[in-house]
Every structure is written in structure tokens, then in C-alpha cells.
Amino acid sequence: MNLDNFIKNILKKTEDKNFSESEIYLNKSQNFEVRLYQGEVDYYEENEEYGLAFRGEINNKMGYSYTEKFSDELIDDILTRAENNANIMDEEEKIFSGSKSYKELSETKGIYSLDRTKKIDLLKKLEKKIFEYDDRVRSINYCIYADEKSGEEIVNSKDLNLNFKNDISYIYISVVVEDEGEVHTSSHYKLFRDLDEVDPDQFVKKIIEDAVRQFGAADIKSGQYPVILRNEVFIDMLSTFSSTFSAENVQKGLSLFEGKMNEQVANKVVNIVDDPFYAKGYRRTPFDSEGAASKYKEVIKKGKLTTYLHNLKTAKKSSVQTTGNAYRSNHKSKISISPTNMYLKKGEADFTKLKNQIEKGLLVENVQGLHSGANQVSGDFSLSARGFFIENGDIAKPVEQITISGNFLKLLKDIILIGNDFKMGLPGSGHFGSASILVKNLDISGS
Amino acid sequence: MLSKSLLENIIDTALSEGGDFAEIFVEDKITNSINLINGKIDSANTGNDYGVGIRVIKDTNEIYVYTNDDQKDNLLKLAKKAAGMFKKADLKSSRLRFADYDNLHPVKIYPADLNQTEKVEFIRRAYLTADQYDELITQVVVGLSDYTQNVQIANSNGVFVEDERSRVRLGIQAVASLEGEKQTGFQGPGAHMGFELFDQIDITKRAEDAARMAVTMIKAGHAPQGKMPVIIDNKFGGVIFHEACGHGLEATSVAKNNSVFSNKLKEKIASEKVTAIDDGTIAHQWGSQNFDDEGHKTQRNVLIERGILKNYMIDFINGRRLNMKSTGSGRRESYRYAPTSRMTNTFIDNGEYSREEIIAATEFGLYAKHMGGGSVNPATGDFNFNVREGYIIKNGQIEKPVRGATLIGKGADILKKIDMVANNLDLAEGMCGSISGSVPAGVGQPTLRVSELTVGGRGEKE
């Protein structure tokens, strides 16, 4: 589909309307996904899609609209909708003419176009190995291979013209194991840009061991315990609470970090970075969704909060420079704020060292319910969890049907040791990473 | 929208290489959303979602492709490509039969009939009420969203459906602050109808309730931890059944033996106090539709009757896997998703007690007056959900509010532990996320008591 003419025609028609400035944001994405079931591909998907967003300024107010229909006769609708929206806005917003310079970043070369049968064969191999590894594997409820490729393009009346593409591939598998009527599940994922990065044996070992080690799990007595949060668990928590770094939420009284700039908000071992250039990140980009240059920054440095994440609107309100964190998840969303690739910097402790710090405590392998059991405004969380009880530095028994509760601010202050098992999670609005962490204590509810 | 002859042509092309079933889903949807924060309109966006999804199935294997480009050549090319995934020709010729139907959800005031300024009035009314409710209210966020979705669904069995769905929803979040802490309250009324919604619901009352919840919670202590009886109130309290059991009764997980309720038909899986229903036909209810997204009429499906498992929620392809009929449960967020079995409006039916009787019969426990969301692992039945507004019950009376409670347990256990059910069934609105995207889902129940659940809080059990 050639959209260049359509874009030109829209921008040309804005001259007949009241827009003083205007901008087109184009989202192009491709995805390929297969799901395997009992040796057969039982779901296959391959798509290419486009979305186009318009925004235009009228009396310093911004009007938004979007479309997935690309026909010239609809241009009037697109512009009229944006005009009607500009007319009810109370907040001011500006179209950007561009930053002085942008980091030179080469686009990744992923494997979207690589022979599909190689990908399916890898998945088949994994499925086969899983069933061979342990006869307590009852079923595989998800066995997914996916390639995702997405591109952003910004063209505006202030002569800005930017585009950048990103791609990533991943395998996600979830297994069900059963022994004498007792059922457990475990899931595991691997992100990569080359098939060679996947070690099938290691993948299978990780997922099965994690599943079967849960046999015999029970709850524990309620109380406060020191806790190790596994890397994937803290990745999910960081992702959930990352909205608190947004200057927009701070200015609107919806952030825990309001009034805490330059204060010690975390233990001094904690360094949290937002890195739009991080090679393994899926949110790698030289510019943000408003066209401002992306920047590397340490959001929390040695436990001290050093910056909020800004777009142009919040930066203007706070009289600072934008941090290049303007974000649109796609053409349908307005400009907001999001981290790019955000991660807790890894420490030096290996896993044994983390465990050895605990006399009686918990290793949390998995939490559920972050979308409902964690409140981004108050920072409170109470999550369903499973893992292992640790006694004198050793894993003593599996634990399930417990909740871990606390407050994100207190958790940051209670991180006393950081592991070296760093990994990146599955990408969402931001792409988050972490190693496992040792937390002084959390409230555990069991029996 | 596409012509009948083009739809037939696409279906035939999609079956030209050996698939045994083909389906087209055409979606043309106008969406609109307006948000207010700090008393100011902060964002407004209007758009047109448009695309065509083509699905080809052979036995129980499926191919799904979609596109925004509805030019005939492109659609036929795409259908051919999807067809080519299955080998061996098996030519058919499709004749679609247009399905006439009575619209159960007629719209009086279409979203497009009101201009943005008129819509802002509803938002401001909610904002002003919540903002002035109490001096502890420090922030109010109000969002209004509406859409009208037109779909065409056609398949190689001759099904040809055109349906229109309009939905309107208002979200009111109030934030209360005290001594550096914040707590929130929420109300989110919505329906499968137009803006006549606001003739039926009282915006002022809803906004007050959101503010009241935030103010109550900011003054509340921490919820206790440990196992205790839990009374869950009606309306959105039904999220407990939705999470703990509803997902496990979707054919998506049942058919592949990934649910705790697989192979349990006709067995007693719940206390005999429990009758549970999924009903996509209730007029104007949030999760209702004339047809599901596979062109099958929605139904009232009794899932559990007096504790006995009667039926699952079934879509086309999982119907093949289970050798059972579709129950009109095939749903998807948009043309970007292949459909799968999902809930519509799911609720536990009325029992015999009153709310007051249940509270009076409880010596010590948690009263969950407003629930938040939750999630479940269908294979193990492990669920969790959070309580937005909770109270401690002592000696048969509501003692004091508590915050931060999470309820966890196993779906199969909780169904057996429901020991009192009231007679005040009512429904509420939610969004449900799963493998075919996020869809509007109604939840509901009368007030009921679970004899024992694990409550995860930060306070001591007294």
C-alpha cells in the first residue's frame, strides 16, 4: 500500500481548514505467529497493517483523529473530527519542529523474512523435547513462535520527517504438569533477533524444572519474611509501577514520586536506567513519538530520584527540557509518556549469594494479578504468588496460594542486594529488564 | 462494507487449496473518547477502525490473516495466500444466505448524534459531583468512550450476518489524599446502547459513590491476612465467578484439556446453592450482542445448575475439538484477532437470603463491597482478585473499613465453599482480556458468602 500520496493530500487539505500546524503519524507493523499443538501447527497468522493518525493545532489546542481507511474522500471526515476535538480541549499542546540532532542508530536486522519452516521446526523440536524430558508433562497450553516488526513515521508542517523500524522475535511456551492429581503450570519465554540465540535444551530444562519443582507445594504461615523476587517478577513490577516516573502523573497528583525529586527514594544499590539506545531493547529509537531526540538517563541513581520522564507538554509546565519520552502505543492513542527500555542495573551477587542471605524467607518465582492487585497511584500491591521457602540459605519446600503485599516505594528502599542474572521481559508500552533482587521484608499472607 | 458476491468469491478462493471452512470478518468502527483531568478536558480522539479478517480452517488447524486494504485484488490475493497453507484441492462453491434478525439492542441516541460539546456535559457533571464530595478528594479523572461497530460476518456454511453494535461507557476515578497517602474509588457504568444510557443511570449518584469509596478507603486501616469467611456483594462482585470459574469453562482451555473443568460435564463441581449462567441475549446489557463474532446467534447458556456442570462456552473450532455445538460464544476484540470462546454476561443466579441475613450470620470475616479486577490460571484454577472497598465483619455487624485486600484461592474449591446466596442479583460492566483481545463482558451475582478464602492484606488477623 502506498500512503505517500494520501499523506500529502491530507496535509494539503489542512490549508482549507483552520489548522495552523499539522502532523501525520504513521504506524506500520507486520507480525507472524504460529502456535503448535501436538506436533501440528494449529494456528498460523501473518499480517501487515497500517494506521494513520492526524493531529492539528487550532488556537494552540490540539485536535486528534485517526483512520485505518485510506481513501481521499474520507479526508474531510478526518480533519473535521480533529477540528471538533481541538475545540473542546482545555490544555495546550504544540507540534514540534524537531531536535537539533539525533543519535545515529542503525535499524536491527531481525529474522522476519527468514524461512518460516526453520522457525516452525525449532518450535516442533522444543515441543518434542518437553514431552521427552519428563513424563509428568500433561499438556502444553501455549507453544508460540512470533516475529514482530513495527515502524513509526512522523511528517509535519514544520518540516519534520522521521522514521525508524524495530523488530523482535520470541518463543513463549506454557506447560501443564500433573502427578497423582496435583497440577502445576509454568511458562517461559525467550526474546531474540537470531534463531541461534535459542538454546533448546536450556529452554526445556528451565521450563520443566520450574514446573515439577512445585509438586507438594503448600502455603506458609502469614507474617513478614525476607524475600527474593526472581528477575521476571521484578520486571513485571517495574513495568506496572513505571507510570509513577511519568511527569504527567506527577503534575496531575497521580504519582508516588510527587515532591520527591533529588530525594533518596530507593536503597543506594538501586540504579534504574531509561535507555532508548539499548541494543537488546525493543523500544530502541532515536526519536520519541513527538519527534524529539531520545536520551539515555538514569532515573534513579544510587537510590536518588534524578528525573521524571517528560514529553514537550510536561517539560514546558515544569520549565525543563523534554527527556524524549513522548509515547503513542499506536495511531489510536494520544501522545502520553512512557519509558523506552527501562531496567534495574544488575548487581554482582550470584543466585547462591542471594539465597545465603536468608535464614527463613521466600523465593518468589511468579506473581499474578498485577493489573488489579497493584495500585499505581497509592503504590500498594497485594499479589498472588508462588515460589519456595528458604531455610538457612537452601531451598526447603515449594510454596503456593500465598499473597505478597507491600508498597512500591517501601520496596525500593528495602532492596538490599541485586543479582547478576539480568534479563529483558516481553515488550509492552515500554521494554523492561531486571536481575533477581533481595528485599529486606514483605508481608506474606498464607495460613 | 463488501458486496455479497465479493464475500462469496473470497470464501471460494480461501477454500481453493484444501481448507474445509472459511470465514470473513469485516469491521468498520467509529470510536470516540474524551478524558477530563484536573477539571480540564485533557484529551479527545475520534477514529475509524477498519479491516478485514479472513480465517481458513482444516479440521482443527486454523490460518488467520487480516488487512486494512479492502481492494478486491488485495483481498483475493490474501485469501489465496491463506488457502495455500493447506495443500490438496477441495473445491466448493459458496452461496451465502443473509440472516434476518430482530435487533435486541436498538439504539435511540447514536454516539454520532451528539457533538463533542454535548458529550463533555456528562463528563463535567460527574467531575463536579465527585470533586465537591469531600475536601479529601484531590483528583478526579473522568473518561467517556463510545463506539458504533458495524460488522459483516460470512462463512462457507452459508452464514451471512450484518450486525451493528453501539456501546457507551463512563469511567469515574476519584483520588483521596491524606498525610502523603493516596487511595482511589471507581465507578464505570456502561451499556450496549446509545447515549440514552444517561437517561437510565444517575451520573451524580455514581460520581458520589466513586468519591465516597476513595474517602472511605483513605481513612481505612490495612486488611487482615489469613483464611476467613468472605462475603462478596452483588453486581461487580460477580467478577469472582468470572475469574475463578468462567475462564475455566471456556472451550478455549477446556478443549485442549487445559482446564480444571475439562471432562467434568454432568459432575457436581459446585455447592448446590450455585446456578451459573452466561447470557448474551439480555437487552442492552454490556456484554450482549445479537450475534457472536462468528455470526452465530448469542444464547442463554446455563453453565452450572444447582452445582452440576451443564455446559461450556463454545466457539466453532473448539466445538470441533469437543464434538459439541457452538454456544454463540465466539468473540474477538477486532478484525486483528481470530475469534475464540469468551464470556458475554456471566452471573450466579439468585438464592434465598437477603444481604442483611448473610452479614448477621457471620461472626468474623471480610465483607467485599466493591471488587476490583482479577485473573486466573485455568489449568490450576488459581485465581486472585482485589477488593476496592472492604470491611471487617464482627459479631454479625459491619465493624470498620479495610484497604488493600486481595483474595486468592482455587476455582474448584471456592465453588464448593459458597454457603449462602442472597436474592439481590444485579450486573455490572467490565473489560475482559484473553487470547482474542479485550472484549466487553458483563459480570454479576447476588450477595454471597464463601465459607473460607485466603485474604492477603498487611494487617494482623484479630
HADDOCK unambig.tbl for C-alpha pairs under 7 A between the chains (distance, minus, plus):
assign (segid A and resid 41 and name CA) (segid B and resid 61 and name CA) 6.74 0.50 0.50
assign (segid A and resid 42 and name CA) (segid B and resid 60 and name CA) 6.63 0.50 0.50
assign (segid A and resid 42 and name CA) (segid B and resid 61 and name CA) 3.99 0.50 0.50
assign (segid A and resid 42 and name CA) (segid B and resid 62 and name CA) 5.67 0.50 0.50
assign (segid A and resid 43 and name CA) (segid B and resid 61 and name CA) 5.93 0.50 0.50
assign (segid A and resid 43 and name CA) (segid B and resid 62 and name CA) 4.83 0.50 0.50
assign (segid A and resid 43 and name CA) (segid B and resid 63 and name CA) 5.72 0.50 0.50
assign (segid A and resid 44 and name CA) (segid B and resid 62 and name CA) 6.36 0.50 0.50
assign (segid A and resid 44 and name CA) (segid B and resid 63 and name CA) 4.70 0.50 0.50
assign (segid A and resid 44 and name CA) (segid B and resid 64 and name CA) 6.14 0.50 0.50
assign (segid A and resid 45 and name CA) (segid B and resid 63 and name CA) 5.89 0.50 0.50
assign (segid A and resid 45 and name CA) (segid B and resid 64 and name CA) 4.83 0.50 0.50
assign (segid A and resid 45 and name CA) (segid B and resid 65 and name CA) 5.68 0.50 0.50
assign (segid A and resid 46 and name CA) (segid B and resid 65 and name CA) 5.71 0.50 0.50
assign (segid A and resid 47 and name CA) (segid B and resid 65 and name CA) 5.73 0.50 0.50
assign (segid A and resid 47 and name CA) (segid B and resid 66 and name CA) 5.94 0.50 0.50
assign (segid A and resid 47 and name CA) (segid B and resid 67 and name CA) 6.93 0.50 0.50
assign (segid A and resid 48 and name CA) (segid B and resid 67 and name CA) 6.54 0.50 0.50
assign (segid A and resid 49 and name CA) (segid B and resid 67 and name CA) 5.93 0.50 0.50
assign (segid A and resid 49 and name CA) (segid B and resid 68 and name CA) 6.19 0.50 0.50
assign (segid A and resid 50 and name CA) (segid B and resid 68 and name CA) 6.78 0.50 0.50
assign (segid A and resid 64 and name CA) (segid B and resid 44 and name CA) 6.70 0.50 0.50
assign (segid A and resid 64 and name CA) (segid B and resid 45 and name CA) 5.10 0.50 0.50
assign (segid A and resid 64 and name CA) (segid B and resid 46 and name CA) 6.83 0.50 0.50
assign (segid A and resid 65 and name CA) (segid B and resid 45 and name CA) 5.38 0.50 0.50
assign (segid A and resid 65 and name CA) (segid B and resid 46 and name CA) 4.82 0.50 0.50
assign (segid A and resid 65 and name CA) (segid B and resid 47 and name CA) 5.23 0.50 0.50
assign (segid A and resid 66 and name CA) (segid B and resid 46 and name CA) 6.57 0.50 0.50
assign (segid A and resid 66 and name CA) (segid B and resid 47 and name CA) 4.48 0.50 0.50
assign (segid A and resid 66 and name CA) (segid B and resid 48 and name CA) 6.33 0.50 0.50
assign (segid A and resid 67 and name CA) (segid B and resid 47 and name CA) 5.48 0.50 0.50
assign (segid A and resid 67 and name CA) (segid B and resid 48 and name CA) 4.72 0.50 0.50
assign (segid A and resid 67 and name CA) (segid B and resid 49 and name CA) 6.23 0.50 0.50
assign (segid A and resid 68 and name CA) (segid B and resid 48 and name CA) 6.12 0.50 0.50
assign (segid A and resid 68 and name CA) (segid B and resid 49 and name CA) 5.39 0.50 0.50
assign (segid A and resid 68 and name CA) (segid B and resid 50 and name CA) 5.23 0.50 0.50
assign (segid A and resid 68 and name CA) (segid B and resid 68 and name CA) 6.24 0.50 0.50
assign (segid A and resid 69 and name CA) (segid B and resid 50 and name CA) 6.03 0.50 0.50
assign (segid A and resid 69 and name CA) (segid B and resid 68 and name CA) 6.81 0.50 0.50
assign (segid A and resid 81 and name CA) (segid B and resid 46 and name CA) 6.27 0.50 0.50
assign (segid A and resid 84 and name CA) (segid B and resid 116 and name CA) 6.78 0.50 0.50
assign (segid A and resid 85 and name CA) (segid B and resid 44 and name CA) 5.50 0.50 0.50
assign (segid A and resid 85 and name CA) (segid B and resid 45 and name CA) 6.59 0.50 0.50
assign (segid A and resid 85 and name CA) (segid B and resid 116 and name CA) 6.99 0.50 0.50
assign (segid A and resid 88 and name CA) (segid B and resid 41 and name CA) 6.91 0.50 0.50
assign (segid A and resid 88 and name CA) (segid B and resid 117 and name CA) 6.46 0.50 0.50
assign (segid A and resid 89 and name CA) (segid B and resid 41 and name CA) 5.19 0.50 0.50
assign (segid A and resid 89 and name CA) (segid B and resid 42 and name CA) 6.34 0.50 0.50
assign (segid A and resid 89 and name CA) (segid B and resid 43 and name CA) 6.72 0.50 0.50
assign (segid A and resid 90 and name CA) (segid B and resid 40 and name CA) 5.47 0.50 0.50
assign (segid A and resid 90 and name CA) (segid B and resid 41 and name CA) 5.13 0.50 0.50
assign (segid A and resid 90 and name CA) (segid B and resid 42 and name CA) 6.47 0.50 0.50
assign (segid A and resid 91 and name CA) (segid B and resid 40 and name CA) 6.99 0.50 0.50
assign (segid A and resid 91 and name CA) (segid B and resid 41 and name CA) 6.82 0.50 0.50
assign (segid A and resid 91 and name CA) (segid B and resid 42 and name CA) 5.83 0.50 0.50
assign (segid A and resid 141 and name CA) (segid B and resid 258 and name CA) 6.24 0.50 0.50
assign (segid A and resid 183 and name CA) (segid B and resid 380 and name CA) 5.97 0.50 0.50
assign (segid A and resid 184 and name CA) (segid B and resid 380 and name CA) 6.17 0.50 0.50
assign (segid A and resid 222 and name CA) (segid B and resid 225 and name CA) 6.88 0.50 0.50
assign (segid A and resid 222 and name CA) (segid B and resid 226 and name CA) 6.55 0.50 0.50
assign (segid A and resid 252 and name CA) (segid B and resid 38 and name CA) 6.91 0.50 0.50
assign (segid A and resid 253 and name CA) (segid B and resid 139 and name CA) 6.89 0.50 0.50
assign (segid A and resid 369 and name CA) (segid B and resid 374 and name CA) 5.77 0.50 0.50
assign (segid A and resid 369 and name CA) (segid B and resid 375 and name CA) 5.76 0.50 0.50
assign (segid A and resid 369 and name CA) (segid B and resid 384 and name CA) 6.13 0.50 0.50
assign (segid A and resid 369 and name CA) (segid B and resid 385 and name CA) 6.65 0.50 0.50
assign (segid A and resid 372 and name CA) (segid B and resid 372 and name CA) 6.22 0.50 0.50
assign (segid A and resid 372 and name CA) (segid B and resid 373 and name CA) 4.90 0.50 0.50
assign (segid A and resid 372 and name CA) (segid B and resid 374 and name CA) 5.62 0.50 0.50
assign (segid A and resid 372 and name CA) (segid B and resid 385 and name CA) 6.67 0.50 0.50
assign (segid A and resid 372 and name CA) (segid B and resid 386 and name CA) 6.18 0.50 0.50
assign (segid A and resid 373 and name CA) (segid B and resid 385 and name CA) 6.56 0.50 0.50
assign (segid A and resid 373 and name CA) (segid B and resid 386 and name CA) 5.30 0.50 0.50
assign (segid A and resid 373 and name CA) (segid B and resid 406 and name CA) 6.71 0.50 0.50
assign (segid A and resid 377 and name CA) (segid B and resid 182 and name CA) 6.60 0.50 0.50
assign (segid A and resid 378 and name CA) (segid B and resid 181 and name CA) 6.49 0.50 0.50
assign (segid A and resid 378 and name CA) (segid B and resid 182 and name CA) 4.89 0.50 0.50
assign (segid A and resid 378 and name CA) (segid B and resid 183 and name CA) 5.83 0.50 0.50
assign (segid A and resid 382 and name CA) (segid B and resid 404 and name CA) 6.75 0.50 0.50
assign (segid A and resid 382 and name CA) (segid B and resid 406 and name CA) 5.85 0.50 0.50
assign (segid A and resid 382 and name CA) (segid B and resid 456 and name CA) 6.49 0.50 0.50
assign (segid A and resid 382 and name CA) (segid B and resid 457 and name CA) 6.86 0.50 0.50
assign (segid A and resid 383 and name CA) (segid B and resid 406 and name CA) 6.94 0.50 0.50
assign (segid A and resid 384 and name CA) (segid B and resid 384 and name CA) 5.93 0.50 0.50
assign (segid A and resid 384 and name CA) (segid B and resid 408 and name CA) 6.44 0.50 0.50
assign (segid A and resid 401 and name CA) (segid B and resid 408 and name CA) 6.79 0.50 0.50
assign (segid A and resid 401 and name CA) (segid B and resid 409 and name CA) 6.54 0.50 0.50
assign (segid A and resid 403 and name CA) (segid B and resid 456 and name CA) 5.30 0.50 0.50
assign (segid A and resid 405 and name CA) (segid B and resid 457 and name CA) 6.51 0.50 0.50
assign (segid A and resid 405 and name CA) (segid B and resid 458 and name CA) 6.33 0.50 0.50
assign (segid A and resid 443 and name CA) (segid B and resid 458 and name CA) 5.92 0.50 0.50
assign (segid A and resid 445 and name CA) (segid B and resid 225 and name CA) 5.21 0.50 0.50
assign (segid A and resid 445 and name CA) (segid B and resid 226 and name CA) 5.66 0.50 0.50
assign (segid A and resid 445 and name CA) (segid B and resid 456 and name CA) 5.00 0.50 0.50
assign (segid A and resid 445 and name CA) (segid B and resid 457 and name CA) 6.82 0.50 0.50
assign (segid A and resid 446 and name CA) (segid B and resid 226 and name CA) 5.59 0.50 0.50
assign (segid A and resid 446 and name CA) (segid B and resid 454 and name CA) 6.82 0.50 0.50
assign (segid A and resid 447 and name CA) (segid B and resid 226 and name CA) 5.16 0.50 0.50
assign (segid A and resid 447 and name CA) (segid B and resid 227 and name CA) 6.07 0.50 0.50
